Amino acid sequence: MLRQEAAYICRLADVTLERAINEGEGYRTVAQWRKAHESFWSSPEFIAELDDPDFRLDDDTVVVCERFELIQRL
């Protein structure tokens, strides 16, 4: 079970190294984090779900960042 501790929005270009590392996916640089997320957000499946074929990522794309605390393993 998780409890949300914090949520904030920021520009894609403003994601920090701390955010990338804290995601817990093994990213050691912001560039690694961004490459993986851009790949997902640019995938045909994601674009289809958005129903916006003109969607493009850039430094000003707004992302939602959340931090959770593990409070119980189920």
Secondary structure, 3 states (H helix, E strand, C coil): CEEEEEEEEEEHHHCCHHHHHHCCCCCCCHHHHHHHHHHHHCCHHHHHHHCCCCCCCCCCCEEEEEEEEECCCC
